[in-house]
Amino acid sequence: MRQTTDPAAPDTLSDPAPVRSALRRFADPRSLRWKVAAAACAMALGIGILVHQTTQNRSLGIARAGAVEDLGKAETAFRAGQPPQSHPATGAYYRMGDEVPDELRDRIGSGAGPVIWYDTRHPLRGYAMWAGSRVNGTLLAVSVDMGAEQRSLEALDRHMRYAALAMLAVVVPLTLLAAELLLRRLRRIAGTARRIKRGDLDARTAGRGHDEISEISSAVDLMADALRERLRGEQRFTADVAHELRTPLTGLVTSASLLPESEPTDLVRDRVQVLRALVDDLLEISRLDAGAERADAQPVPLGELVTDSLRRTGLETRVSVTGDPVTATDPRRLDRIVTNLILNAHRHGGPPVEVTVDGTTIVVRDQGPGFPPELIAHGPQRFRTGAAERGHGHGLGLTIALGQARVIGARLTLANADPHGAVATLELPDQDG
């Protein structure tokens, strides 16, 4: 799988179809909008449960108090020799002896009581609250019918469900709308961060307001300002160093040419030429970083240009051209890109080095150890050559090739071949000359 090192390339994580991507984002259950909606539903459910429990506990408390009160009246009447009377109007019924349920009998045991027991054994017939005790050895109990309270509670639950559904039908869409407004601002901030990552140091969020998202926007803008100033400072430093070195370097070149012929002289001249090439590369990078380079497009026969570039390198390289491709581009910058890719393949890769021209695509491949993972993941970086097995150098060749590719509107992709080898693919704009 190829990985691009072009900072201007689109984010591979984004869907090329905006509508499909938007629908997928909307339906993603991990989205913040659905989490907010779930929180609203959970809140409605929690309120319903709280109201249900509070109402039920209140009803049970009243029933317990009523059962204990009726039991006290029954005990007083029983001690006075009067049989306790049931009161159907109030739902209170008295039982004695064997009429008392076994569950309540077991709970009372041999104690005097009173003992409270909520009978939930027969939901269809209704629940009952029991209170029982022993009076002079006789088991006496009173039950309070809870059917009316149970029906009231069920009606309350039913009405709360209807109210909750009606509320959610209004609240959830409003919640989604409010969340969407926040998410748009967050997506704008994320988009600005991606633009900065791709090299657009002038990208800003332009956030307004005084909430937390505005604070994030301001932080991103401040970070971008600081990053831009730091990078521009580095660019100015590189340009200043290169310019300052150029004058003494010219003197070195002149002085080296005046030295008598000898082996030390050849060594000095070689090092001076290396230093001169390095300074030229630094100046070129400083111009590319400053955005001062402009392409001078004209019809270019790609096969002839690539062949001439190979011949000037003086290195043994295989070339294959399909047809007679012609495109409108800057021949000087294209020659610079192709030359740097070929030199990089010979210097850091392994033979044979092959160049293929097919339409507006130029591919340079070697049989070496391939590009290091860091270079493929983050792109070429100046003064970093990656893996030691790919040789030595200043790490400027691929940086310049990438910068010149951006100037002419081309796309440079770096990848590793299977089973080994490095592949550099230059895709030029599809324009016929």
C-alpha positions as CSV (number, residue, x, y, z in Angstrom):
1,M,0.0,0.0,0.0
2,R,1.5,3.4,-1.0
3,Q,1.8,6.2,1.4
4,T,2.0,9.7,0.3
5,T,4.5,12.2,1.6
6,D,2.8,15.1,-0.1
7,P,1.6,17.5,2.6
8,A,-1.0,18.9,0.2
9,A,-2.6,15.5,-0.4
10,P,-6.1,15.1,1.0
11,D,-6.6,13.4,4.4
12,T,-6.8,9.7,3.6
13,L,-9.1,9.2,6.6
14,S,-11.9,11.4,5.1
15,D,-14.5,9.9,2.8
16,P,-14.2,11.3,-0.8
17,A,-18.0,11.5,-1.0
18,P,-19.1,14.3,1.4
19,V,-22.7,13.1,1.6
20,R,-21.8,9.6,2.5
21,S,-19.2,10.8,4.9
22,A,-21.8,13.1,6.6
23,L,-24.3,10.3,6.9
24,R,-21.7,8.0,8.4
25,R,-20.7,10.6,10.9
26,F,-24.4,11.2,11.8
27,A,-25.1,7.5,12.3
28,D,-21.9,6.8,14.3
29,P,-23.1,5.8,17.8
30,R,-19.8,7.1,19.2
31,S,-20.6,10.6,18.1
32,L,-21.0,13.3,20.7
33,R,-24.5,14.1,19.5
34,W,-25.8,10.6,20.3
35,K,-24.0,10.6,23.7
36,V,-25.8,13.9,24.5
37,A,-29.2,12.4,23.3
38,A,-28.5,9.2,25.4
39,A,-27.8,11.4,28.4
40,A,-31.2,13.2,27.9
41,C,-33.0,9.8,27.6
42,A,-31.1,8.5,30.7
43,M,-32.2,11.6,32.6
44,A,-35.8,11.1,31.6
45,L,-35.6,7.5,32.7
46,G,-34.0,8.4,36.0
47,I,-36.7,11.0,36.7
48,G,-39.4,8.4,36.0
49,I,-37.7,5.8,38.2
50,L,-37.3,8.4,41.0
51,V,-41.0,9.5,40.8
52,H,-42.1,5.8,40.8
53,Q,-40.0,4.9,43.8
54,T,-41.0,8.0,45.7
55,T,-44.7,7.5,45.1
56,Q,-44.5,3.8,45.9
57,N,-42.6,4.3,49.1
58,R,-45.1,7.0,50.2
59,S,-48.0,4.6,49.5
60,L,-46.3,1.8,51.4
61,G,-45.6,4.1,54.3
62,I,-49.2,5.3,54.5
63,A,-50.4,1.7,54.3
64,R,-48.0,0.5,57.0
65,A,-49.1,3.4,59.3
66,G,-52.8,2.6,58.6
67,A,-52.3,-1.2,59.2
68,V,-50.5,-0.6,62.5
69,E,-53.3,1.9,63.6
70,D,-56.1,-0.6,62.6
71,L,-54.2,-3.4,64.4
72,G,-54.0,-1.2,67.5
73,K,-57.8,-0.7,67.4
74,A,-58.4,-4.4,66.9
75,E,-56.1,-5.3,69.9
76,T,-58.1,-2.8,72.1
77,A,-61.4,-4.3,71.0
78,F,-60.2,-7.8,71.5
79,R,-58.9,-7.1,75.0
80,A,-62.3,-5.5,75.8
81,G,-64.0,-8.7,74.7
82,Q,-65.5,-7.3,71.5
83,P,-64.8,-9.0,68.2
84,P,-62.8,-6.8,65.8
85,Q,-64.9,-5.4,62.9
86,S,-63.7,-5.2,59.3
87,H,-64.1,-2.0,57.4
88,P,-64.5,-2.7,53.7
89,A,-64.9,1.0,53.0
90,T,-61.4,1.7,54.1
91,G,-60.0,-1.6,52.8
92,A,-59.2,-2.9,56.3
93,Y,-60.0,-6.6,57.1
94,Y,-59.3,-8.5,60.3
95,R,-58.2,-12.1,60.7
96,M,-57.7,-14.3,63.7
97,G,-56.1,-17.7,64.2
98,D,-56.0,-19.9,61.2
99,E,-57.2,-17.1,58.9
100,V,-53.8,-15.5,59.2
101,P,-51.5,-16.3,56.3
102,D,-48.7,-18.7,57.0
103,E,-46.0,-16.2,55.9
104,L,-47.2,-13.7,58.5
105,R,-47.6,-16.4,61.1
106,D,-44.0,-17.5,60.6
107,R,-42.8,-13.9,60.8
108,I,-44.6,-13.3,64.1
109,G,-43.6,-16.7,65.6
110,S,-43.9,-16.7,69.4
111,G,-43.3,-13.0,69.7
112,A,-45.9,-10.4,70.6
113,G,-45.4,-8.2,67.5
114,P,-46.5,-6.1,65.8
115,V,-45.0,-7.4,62.6
116,I,-45.5,-5.7,59.2
117,W,-45.6,-7.8,56.0
118,Y,-46.4,-6.6,52.4
119,D,-48.1,-9.4,50.6
120,T,-47.1,-9.5,46.9
121,R,-48.0,-13.1,46.1
122,H,-51.1,-12.4,44.0
123,P,-50.5,-9.5,41.6
124,L,-53.7,-10.2,39.7
125,R,-55.8,-10.1,42.9
126,G,-54.0,-7.1,44.3
127,Y,-51.4,-6.6,46.9
128,A,-52.1,-6.2,50.7
129,M,-50.3,-4.7,53.6
130,W,-50.5,-6.9,56.8
131,A,-49.9,-6.1,60.4
132,G,-50.1,-8.9,63.0
133,S,-49.4,-9.6,66.6
134,R,-50.3,-12.0,69.5
135,V,-52.9,-10.8,72.0
136,N,-53.2,-13.1,75.1
137,G,-51.8,-16.0,72.9
138,T,-54.3,-15.4,70.1
139,L,-52.9,-14.5,66.7
140,L,-54.6,-11.3,65.5
141,A,-53.9,-9.6,62.1
142,V,-55.3,-6.9,59.9
143,S,-54.8,-6.5,56.2
144,V,-55.2,-3.3,54.2
145,D,-56.1,-3.7,50.5
146,M,-53.4,-2.0,48.3
147,G,-55.2,-2.6,45.0
148,A,-56.3,1.0,44.6
149,E,-52.8,2.3,45.3
150,Q,-51.3,-0.3,43.0
151,R,-53.7,0.8,40.2
152,S,-52.9,4.4,40.9
153,L,-49.1,3.7,40.7
154,E,-49.6,1.8,37.4
155,A,-51.6,4.7,36.0
156,L,-48.9,7.1,37.1
157,D,-46.2,5.0,35.4
158,R,-48.3,4.8,32.2
159,H,-48.8,8.6,32.2
160,M,-45.1,9.2,32.9
161,R,-44.2,7.0,29.9
162,Y,-46.5,9.0,27.7
163,A,-45.1,12.2,29.0
164,A,-41.5,11.0,28.7
165,L,-42.1,9.9,25.1
166,A,-43.7,13.2,24.2
167,M,-40.9,15.1,26.0
168,L,-38.2,13.0,24.2
169,A,-39.9,13.6,20.9
170,V,-39.2,17.3,21.4
171,V,-36.1,17.2,23.5
172,V,-34.0,14.7,21.5
173,P,-34.3,16.6,18.2
174,L,-33.5,19.9,20.0
175,T,-30.5,18.1,21.7
176,L,-29.3,16.8,18.4
177,L,-29.6,20.2,16.8
178,A,-27.7,21.9,19.7
179,A,-25.0,19.1,19.6
180,E,-24.7,19.5,15.8
181,L,-24.0,23.3,16.2
182,L,-21.2,22.4,18.7
183,L,-19.9,19.6,16.5
184,R,-19.7,21.9,13.5
185,R,-17.5,24.3,15.5
186,L,-15.3,21.3,16.7
187,R,-15.1,20.0,13.1
188,R,-14.0,23.4,11.9
189,I,-11.3,23.4,14.6
190,A,-10.2,19.9,13.6
191,G,-10.2,20.9,9.9
192,T,-8.0,23.9,10.7
193,A,-5.6,21.6,12.6
194,R,-5.4,19.3,9.6
195,R,-4.7,22.2,7.3
196,I,-1.9,23.3,9.6
197,K,-0.5,19.8,9.6
198,R,-0.5,19.8,5.8
199,G,1.6,23.0,5.8
200,D,-1.0,25.8,5.6
201,L,0.4,27.9,8.4
202,D,-2.0,30.7,7.7
203,A,-5.1,28.6,8.5
204,R,-7.1,29.9,11.5
205,T,-10.3,28.9,13.2
206,A,-11.6,32.4,13.6
207,G,-13.6,31.3,16.6
208,R,-16.0,33.7,18.3
209,G,-17.7,33.6,21.7
210,H,-16.7,33.0,25.3
211,D,-17.4,29.3,25.9
212,E,-15.0,26.3,26.2
213,I,-15.0,25.7,22.4
214,S,-14.0,29.3,21.8
215,E,-11.1,28.7,24.2
216,I,-10.0,25.7,22.2
217,S,-10.2,27.8,19.0
218,S,-8.1,30.5,20.5
219,A,-5.6,28.0,21.7
220,V,-5.3,26.4,18.2
221,D,-4.9,29.9,16.6
222,L,-2.2,30.8,19.2
223,M,-0.5,27.5,18.6
224,A,-0.6,28.2,14.8
225,D,0.8,31.7,15.3
226,A,3.6,30.4,17.4
227,L,4.4,27.6,15.0
228,R,4.4,29.9,12.0
229,E,6.7,32.3,13.7
230,R,9.0,29.5,14.7
231,L,9.1,28.0,11.3
232,R,9.6,31.4,9.6
233,G,12.5,32.0,12.1
234,E,14.1,28.7,11.1
235,Q,13.6,29.6,7.4
236,R,15.2,33.0,7.8
237,F,18.0,31.4,9.8
238,T,18.6,28.8,7.0
239,A,18.5,31.5,4.3
240,D,20.8,33.8,6.3
241,V,23.3,31.0,6.9
242,A,23.3,30.0,3.3
243,H,23.8,33.6,2.1
244,E,26.5,34.3,4.6
245,L,28.4,31.1,3.6
246,R,28.2,31.9,-0.1
247,T,30.8,34.8,0.0
248,P,33.6,32.9,1.8
249,L,32.7,29.8,-0.2
250,T,33.3,31.7,-3.4
251,G,36.7,32.6,-2.1
252,L,37.3,28.9,-1.2
253,V,36.4,27.8,-4.7
254,T,38.7,30.4,-6.2
255,S,41.6,29.5,-3.9
256,A,41.2,25.8,-4.5
257,S,41.4,26.4,-8.2
258,L,44.8,28.1,-7.7
259,L,46.3,25.3,-5.7
260,P,49.0,23.1,-7.5
261,E,47.9,19.8,-8.7
262,S,48.3,17.1,-6.1
263,E,46.3,14.5,-4.2
264,P,45.6,16.8,-1.2
265,T,44.5,19.5,-3.7
266,D,42.0,17.1,-5.3
267,L,40.7,16.2,-1.8
268,V,40.3,19.9,-0.9
269,R,38.5,20.7,-4.2
270,D,36.2,17.7,-3.7
271,R,35.2,18.9,-0.2
272,V,34.8,22.5,-1.5
273,Q,32.4,21.2,-4.2
274,V,30.4,19.3,-1.6
275,L,30.2,22.4,0.6
276,R,29.1,24.4,-2.4
277,A,26.4,21.9,-3.3
278,L,25.2,22.0,0.3
279,V,24.9,25.8,0.3
280,D,23.1,25.8,-3.0
281,D,20.7,23.2,-1.6
282,L,20.1,25.3,1.5
283,L,19.3,28.3,-0.6
284,E,16.9,26.4,-2.7
285,I,15.1,25.0,0.3
286,S,14.9,28.5,1.8
287,R,13.2,29.7,-1.4
288,L,10.9,26.8,-1.4
289,D,9.9,27.3,2.2
290,A,9.3,30.9,1.6
291,G,6.9,30.1,-1.3
292,A,9.0,32.3,-3.6
293,E,9.3,29.7,-6.4
294,R,6.9,29.9,-9.4
295,A,6.6,27.3,-12.2
296,D,7.3,28.3,-15.8
297,A,5.1,25.7,-17.6
298,Q,5.7,24.8,-21.2
299,P,5.2,21.6,-23.3
300,V,7.8,19.0,-22.3
301,P,8.4,15.6,-23.9
302,L,8.8,13.5,-20.8
303,G,10.8,10.7,-22.4
304,E,13.5,13.0,-23.7
305,L,13.7,15.0,-20.5
306,V,14.1,11.9,-18.3
307,T,16.7,10.4,-20.7
308,D,18.7,13.7,-20.7
309,S,18.5,13.8,-16.8
310,L,19.8,10.2,-16.6
311,R,22.7,11.0,-19.0
312,R,23.8,14.0,-17.0
313,T,24.0,12.0,-13.8
314,G,26.6,9.7,-15.4
315,L,25.1,6.8,-13.4
316,E,24.0,3.5,-14.9
317,T,20.2,3.5,-14.9
318,R,17.7,1.6,-16.8
319,V,14.9,3.7,-18.5
320,S,11.7,2.6,-20.0
321,V,9.3,5.0,-21.8
322,T,5.9,4.1,-23.0
323,G,4.8,6.0,-26.1
324,D,5.7,9.7,-26.5
325,P,4.2,11.4,-23.5
326,V,4.1,15.2,-23.5
327,T,2.8,17.4,-20.7
328,A,2.9,21.1,-19.7
329,T,5.3,21.6,-16.8
330,D,8.5,23.4,-15.8
331,P,11.3,21.4,-17.4
332,R,14.0,22.8,-15.1
333,R,12.2,21.9,-11.9
334,L,11.2,18.5,-13.3
335,D,14.8,17.8,-14.2
336,R,15.8,18.8,-10.7
337,I,13.2,16.3,-9.2
338,V,14.1,13.4,-11.5
339,T,17.9,14.0,-10.9
340,N,17.5,14.0,-7.1
341,L,15.4,10.9,-7.2
342,I,17.9,9.0,-9.3
343,L,20.9,10.2,-7.2
344,N,19.0,9.2,-4.0
345,A,18.3,5.7,-5.5
346,H,22.0,5.2,-6.4
347,R,23.3,6.7,-3.2
348,H,21.0,5.0,-0.7
349,G,19.5,2.1,-2.6
350,G,20.9,-0.8,-4.6
351,P,21.3,-1.7,-8.3
352,P,19.8,-1.9,-10.6
353,V,18.0,1.4,-10.6
354,E,15.1,1.6,-13.0
355,V,13.1,4.6,-14.3
356,T,9.7,4.1,-15.9
357,V,7.8,6.8,-17.8
358,D,4.2,5.9,-18.5
359,G,1.9,8.8,-19.5
360,T,2.4,11.6,-16.9
361,T,3.7,9.2,-14.2
362,I,7.5,8.8,-13.6
363,V,8.6,5.9,-11.3
364,V,12.1,5.5,-9.9
365,R,12.8,2.1,-8.3
366,D,15.9,0.6,-6.7
367,Q,16.7,-2.8,-5.2
368,G,18.0,-1.6,-1.9
369,P,16.7,-1.9,1.7
370,G,13.8,0.5,1.0
371,F,12.8,3.7,2.7
372,P,12.7,3.6,6.5
373,P,9.3,3.6,8.1
374,E,9.8,7.1,9.6
375,L,10.4,8.6,6.2
376,I,7.3,7.0,4.7
377,A,5.1,8.0,7.7
378,H,6.3,11.6,8.1
379,G,8.0,12.4,4.8
380,P,11.6,13.5,4.1
381,Q,13.2,15.8,6.7
382,R,16.3,17.8,6.1
383,F,19.5,16.5,7.5
384,R,17.9,13.1,8.3
385,T,18.7,10.2,6.1
386,G,16.7,7.6,7.9
387,A,18.1,4.1,8.2
388,A,21.9,3.7,8.3
389,E,21.8,1.0,5.8
390,R,20.5,3.4,3.2
391,G,23.8,5.3,3.2
392,H,24.9,8.8,4.3
393,G,24.0,12.2,3.1
394,H,22.4,15.5,4.2
395,G,18.8,14.4,3.7
396,L,18.1,17.3,1.4
397,G,17.6,15.6,-2.0
398,L,14.1,14.2,-1.3
399,T,13.2,17.4,0.6
400,I,14.0,19.5,-2.5
401,A,12.3,17.0,-4.8
402,L,9.1,17.2,-2.7
403,G,9.2,21.0,-2.6
404,Q,9.7,21.3,-6.3
405,A,6.9,18.8,-6.9
406,R,4.6,21.1,-5.0
407,V,5.7,24.1,-7.1
408,I,4.8,22.3,-10.4
409,G,1.6,20.9,-9.0
410,A,2.8,17.3,-9.0
411,R,2.4,14.6,-6.4
412,L,5.4,12.7,-5.1
413,T,4.7,9.4,-3.4
414,L,7.3,7.3,-1.5
415,A,6.8,3.6,-0.8
416,N,8.6,0.3,-0.4
417,A,8.4,-2.4,-3.0
418,D,7.7,-6.1,-2.3
419,P,9.9,-7.9,-1.4
420,H,12.5,-5.1,-1.2
421,G,13.5,-1.9,-2.8
422,A,12.3,1.7,-2.7
423,V,9.8,3.2,-5.1
424,A,9.4,6.9,-5.8
425,T,6.4,7.8,-7.9
426,L,6.0,11.3,-9.5
427,E,2.5,12.0,-10.8
428,L,2.4,15.1,-13.0
429,P,-0.8,17.0,-13.8
430,D,-2.6,15.4,-16.7
431,Q,-2.2,18.2,-19.3
432,D,-1.4,17.6,-22.9
433,G,1.1,19.9,-24.5
